[in-house]
Amino acid sequence: MTNENDLKKFFIFPLTNINLFPNTTKPLHVFEPRYIEMINQSIEKGIPIALCFVPEGTSEIRPIAGYAIPQIIERRLDQTLLVFMAGQGKVKLDLKTIQTLDLVSSMHGTVVNEDFDLEQTLKSKYMALSEVLVRWITRHISDPAQREVFINNLTGPKEVIGAFSAYLIYDYDLQYEAMELTSLREQIQFLHRLLESGKLTNL
């Protein structure tokens, strides 16, 4: 679902096989001058950056993207940046509105309003996904303090679904399919089918 009142400007950062799911964090090593300038402008002007999925071997920008205002973790001596992108939501970009000013590109887009109402009939599948995600966290995050923080941040369906999609789907095209889904019903059914099919990362 979209809301026309949410139409706004987004800087665009196209990256091969990268999806930024809401309520997840993506670290980026930014070294190209145009993207360093984009990061600086985003923070200064409060314009969010859409991390745009580009299929490997192509230059095609897909229209559904996660977005965030970046947080600079480190400015290095060589002028490169370590940046954290904490996904704030999804945007549907109007690819025809691309503009480039001083090498920094932007588009207009509409914020996607996702439906996170958990239906009673889906609770068993949702709980199965939650349990698999917690097992994955327990297996792959060795530091007990980090593991506890991660699990404690899984406060509801939007956090669980975002983390599950970001960390347990290893096929990038399937990840993008998950990005395109905007209702909790569709997301749970899609992820549960993947779980049953064995098409997830090592559990």
C-alpha positions in Angstrom: 0.0 0.0 0.0 1.2 3.5 -0.8 0.2 7.0 0.3 0.5 9.8 -2.2 1.2 12.2 0.6 4.5 10.4 1.2 5.9 11.3 -2.2 9.4 12.7 -1.5 12.9 12.9 -2.8 15.4 10.1 -2.2 19.1 10.0 -3.1 19.8 6.7 -4.8 22.7 4.3 -4.1 22.6 1.4 -6.6 24.4 -1.7 -5.4 24.7 -5.1 -6.9 22.8 -7.8 -5.0 22.1 -5.6 -2.0 18.7 -5.2 -0.3 18.1 -3.1 2.8 15.2 -4.5 4.8 13.3 -2.3 7.3 14.5 -2.6 10.9 17.8 -4.1 9.8 21.3 -2.5 9.6 23.7 -2.6 6.6 27.3 -1.5 7.1 28.9 0.1 4.0 32.4 1.0 3.1 32.0 4.1 1.0 34.9 5.1 -1.1 33.7 6.8 -4.3 33.7 10.6 -4.1 30.2 10.9 -5.4 28.8 8.6 -2.8 30.8 10.2 0.0 29.2 13.5 -1.1 25.8 11.8 -1.1 26.3 10.6 2.4 27.3 14.1 3.6 24.3 15.7 1.8 21.9 13.1 3.2 22.9 13.8 6.8 23.1 17.6 6.3 19.7 18.0 4.4 17.8 15.1 6.0 17.2 13.4 2.6 17.1 9.6 2.9 19.2 7.3 0.7 17.5 4.4 -1.1 19.8 1.4 -1.4 18.7 0.2 -4.8 18.9 -3.5 -5.8 20.8 -4.1 -9.0 20.9 -7.7 -10.3 24.4 -9.0 -10.9 25.6 -8.4 -14.5 23.2 -5.6 -15.2 22.8 -1.9 -14.6 19.0 -2.2 -14.0 17.8 -0.4 -10.9 14.8 -2.1 -9.3 12.0 0.2 -8.1 11.4 -1.1 -4.6 14.2 -0.2 -2.2 14.9 0.1 1.5 15.9 3.6 2.7 17.7 5.2 5.6 19.5 8.3 6.8 23.1 7.1 7.1 25.1 7.2 10.3 28.9 7.7 9.8 30.8 5.4 12.1 34.3 6.3 10.9 35.9 8.9 8.7 39.2 7.4 7.6 42.5 9.1 6.8 42.1 8.2 3.1 38.7 10.1 3.1 36.6 6.9 2.8 33.7 6.3 5.2 32.4 3.4 7.3 28.6 3.9 7.3 25.7 2.2 9.0 22.4 2.2 7.2 19.5 1.4 9.6 16.5 0.6 7.4 13.6 2.9 8.1 11.2 1.5 5.5 10.6 0.8 1.9 10.1 3.2 -1.0 8.6 2.7 -4.5 10.8 4.8 -6.8 9.6 6.5 -9.9 12.5 5.5 -12.2 11.6 8.1 -14.7 12.3 11.0 -12.3 16.1 10.4 -11.9 18.1 13.6 -11.7 21.9 14.0 -11.2 23.4 17.2 -9.7 27.1 17.4 -9.1 27.4 13.6 -9.6 24.8 12.9 -6.9 21.6 11.1 -8.2 18.1 11.3 -6.8 14.6 10.2 -7.7 11.1 10.8 -6.4 9.4 7.9 -4.6 6.4 7.0 -2.5 6.9 5.5 0.9 5.4 2.0 1.1 3.0 1.6 4.0 3.3 -2.1 5.0 0.6 -4.0 6.8 1.9 -5.8 9.9 -1.3 -7.1 11.4 -0.7 -10.7 12.3 -3.7 -12.9 11.5 -4.6 -15.7 13.9 -4.5 -18.2 11.1 -0.8 -17.3 10.4 0.5 -17.4 14.0 1.8 -21.0 13.8 3.8 -20.2 10.6 5.0 -16.9 12.2 6.2 -18.7 15.3 8.0 -21.3 13.2 9.9 -18.5 11.4 10.7 -16.8 14.7 12.1 -20.0 16.2 14.3 -20.7 13.2 15.6 -17.1 13.3 16.5 -17.4 17.0 18.3 -20.7 16.4 20.2 -19.1 13.5 21.2 -16.2 15.8 22.3 -18.6 18.5 24.4 -20.5 16.1 26.0 -17.6 14.2 26.5 -14.9 16.8 29.1 -16.2 19.3 29.3 -13.2 21.6 26.5 -13.6 24.2 26.0 -9.9 24.7 25.6 -9.2 21.0 23.3 -12.3 20.7 21.1 -11.0 23.5 20.9 -7.5 22.0 19.9 -9.0 18.6 17.2 -11.3 20.1 15.9 -8.5 22.3 15.4 -6.3 19.2 13.1 -8.8 17.7 10.1 -7.1 19.3 7.4 -7.9 16.8 6.5 -9.1 13.3 8.2 -6.3 11.4 11.5 -6.9 13.1 11.3 -10.7 12.8 10.3 -10.6 9.1 13.0 -8.0 8.3 15.8 -9.9 10.0 14.6 -13.3 8.6 14.6 -11.9 5.1 17.9 -10.2 5.4 19.9 -12.9 7.0 18.4 -16.3 6.1 17.6 -15.8 2.4 20.9 -16.3 0.6 19.5 -16.0 -3.0 19.5 -12.3 -3.8 16.7 -12.5 -6.3 14.5 -14.2 -3.7 15.5 -11.5 -1.3 14.2 -8.9 -3.7 11.0 -10.9 -4.1 10.6 -10.6 -0.3 11.2 -6.8 -0.6 8.3 -6.5 -3.0 5.8 -7.9 -0.6 4.0 -5.4 1.5 1.5 -7.4 3.6 2.5 -9.6 6.6 0.3 -12.4 5.2 2.2 -12.5 1.9 5.6 -12.2 3.7 4.9 -15.0 6.2 3.6 -17.3 3.5 6.5 -16.6 1.2 9.1 -17.1 3.9 7.5 -20.2 5.2 7.4 -21.7 1.7 11.2 -21.0 1.4 11.7 -22.6 4.8 9.9 -25.8 3.8 11.6 -25.9 0.4 15.1 -25.8 1.9 16.1 -22.7 -0.1 17.4 -20.8 2.9 21.0 -20.2 4.1 22.6 -22.8 6.4 20.5 -23.1 9.6 
